[in-house]
Amino acid sequence: MLKLIPILTAALAAFSATSYLQEPIKLFDAGQFGDAETKLETIVSQHPDDAAAHAWLAMARLSREKTGEAKPEVEKAVDLKADSVESQAARAWLAVQEKNFDAAGQALAKAAEMEEDSVLVPYVKGLMLVEKKDWSPAAEEFDRAIERNPHLAFAYYYSGIAYSRVNRQDKMVERFQTFMKLAPKTPEARKVQSLLRAVR
């Protein structure tokens, strides 16, 4: 039992060190990217050496298409800890927005090697496939992301778009309805609501 105490102490210390990211990640999952960004800015100022905090701040900004502001956060995350899923996912997402799909694919491959059941890998891969208008594989990636995190609102949103492009109206409606429940106050929700009315 005594041998376990240092291990448990270290585990608790690691948990407490990253527990401050839980709230902004929940906001991110709910599609409240602006609120997530604000909280992450504060966290980064308090914990400037936390690679995950920089990566999540970058991803919150990328979700709002603030590519220029996200780039230094991606670079900082990679500089602090390149061998993390968050750092590589943020790097891949930035590359997607810059239309550098080869670099995005390489970063996603690295992230997948680190954590094979990461939700960020299929989500960002889905975003890349949407940019490439490769709709059927995109739908599959977003569905994989949903399996890994059923609270990730925009995975349903993009899944709905992908299914609409492959004429799967049943799946589109199902995905959009769930998105409406998870992120009812987003600008996208109003567009989705109008679209759902049109298909009824």
URHUCOR-V485962 format. One line per field, one symbol per residue. ss: DSSP state (H for helix, E for strand, L for the rest). Layout:
ss = ???
This chain:
ss = LHHHHHHHHHHHHHHHHHLLHHHHHHHHHLLLHHHHHHHHHHHHHHLLLLHHHHHHHHHHHHHLLLHHHHHHHHHHHHHHLLLLHHHHHHHHHHHHHLLLHHHHHHHHHHHHHHLLLLHHHHHHHHHHHHHLLLHHHHHHHHHHHHHHLLLLHHHHHHHHHHHHHLLLHHHHHHHHHHHHHHLLLLHHHHHHHHHHHHHL
